[in-house]
């Protein structure tokens, strides 16, 4: 099992998401805000697809990092991820 990793590297984040057949997405909030998300294809009404440029702009503007796990305890690729403060 791999420990969760934290990164802000756009190439690493994109490669991890695409390797799991995910797509960048957001959940829009009231006003101009948005919550970053990864869409793995399971239908979620509140998720809106976005391009990589917008996805990474939101990540950087909000000083977020991508916390993710590579492998589950069973030895298969993990989909565990969340966006956290960089600090």
Secondary structure as GFF3:
##gff-version 3
##sequence-region A 1 87
A	DSSP	beta_strand	5	7	.	.	.	ID=ss1
A	DSSP	alpha_helix	10	19	.	.	.	ID=ss2
A	DSSP	beta_strand	23	28	.	.	.	ID=ss3
A	DSSP	beta_strand	34	39	.	.	.	ID=ss4
A	DSSP	beta_strand	47	49	.	.	.	ID=ss5
A	DSSP	alpha_helix	52	61	.	.	.	ID=ss6
A	DSSP	beta_strand	64	68	.	.	.	ID=ss7
A	DSSP	beta_strand	81	85	.	.	.	ID=ss8
###
